[in-house]
Amino acid sequence: MCITQVMSLMEFLTTTKFHMSFLVILSIATTILNPVFATKACNFPAIFNLGDSNSDTGGLAASLLAPTPPNGETYFHRPSGRFSDGRLIIDFIAQSFGLPYLSAYLDSLGTNFSHGANFATSASTIRPPPSIIPQGGYSPFYLDVQYTQFKDFKPRTQFIRHQGGIFASLMPREEYFPKALYTFDIGQNDLGAGFFGNMTTQQVNASVPDIVNSFSANVKNIYNSGARSFWIHNTGPIGCLPYILANFPSVERDEYGCAKPYNEVAQYFNKKLKEALVQLRKDLPLSAITYVDIYSVKYSLYINPKKYGFEQPLVACCGYGGEYNYSSIVGCGGTIEINGTNVFVGSCDRPSIRVNWDGVHYTEAASKFIFDKISTGAFSDPPLPLNMACHRNSTKI
């Protein structure tokens, strides 16, 4: 069907008794014009995720640094490897397909990879980090390493399945890999590394093309291993996070109190990422790549928090000190001595109405709000809902 026919179809649907939203109509047109995408609901048998703390379900906790209470208090009622009071966006994505929450690849205890794996670790970057934990602040498991882990994961899991025994059922089936959803949420720490490395915003901007090129190379590698359906988040408004606001008090603020120049860098990163994905669709003709505008959804929580049932979006729920309830000296779950007494850094009374959890990460309530918005397709390119954002071969198992 050509573009003229599609436009005629859209006109018919909008002017007849078919009461359909513009988004639904646009989704229909998109699937017609791009035959790579499915024309019916996706049935992903597995999810493989790569990223940073925005989607880490236990990687850093299993390897280097585990979150302590009160992390996890809202949903899991204990620390769960997530730097949040509860679930993350990736958890809601898995749940929406009836899949279990993803086990971290690096976690050797009680893990189940039968329906996917999570290679993300908190503090991860796309490019090699300037310093690593414990001497520095970044994870050694940057995106190249996560891809290498995934590359090794595939044959090893199939060897275990074929070998049989008690672990065989904990491994994904071979046919799950090409039909799985591959999710990405990474890039924020690359920008943060520049800001905290005393780079100017111009210098950080200058580094963005290389960062994005590194990202694209990893997507190509995973595609070449058989992946077809990609759900890729852009980066959020880093200039609205308390850890930025507290550490850079003199940086210009926008009308909502966010660090304007740093958000502009995030927007530039997103622009280049979106351009790169346009090129990737050309280079990888069998790929179903969805660009997800996380930035706009997150920023809406700072523009009008009360509209969505939130308050104090620039203030950390779990933290200590200052205008933003955040300190680089002591973090959420730590202790600080005040007038000779050790004080536990706990959470606020109502995390369910707060946007920021610990100065860097979002609360479960905010993550659920963001998921509900992005899953509709209203913030996607192409504008397909999450349950339609798959390669045509991912609609049946």
Disulfide bonds with the S-S distance in Angstrom:
Cys42-Cys390 2.16
Cys240-Cys258 2.06
Cys317-Cys348 2.04
Cys318-Cys332 2.01
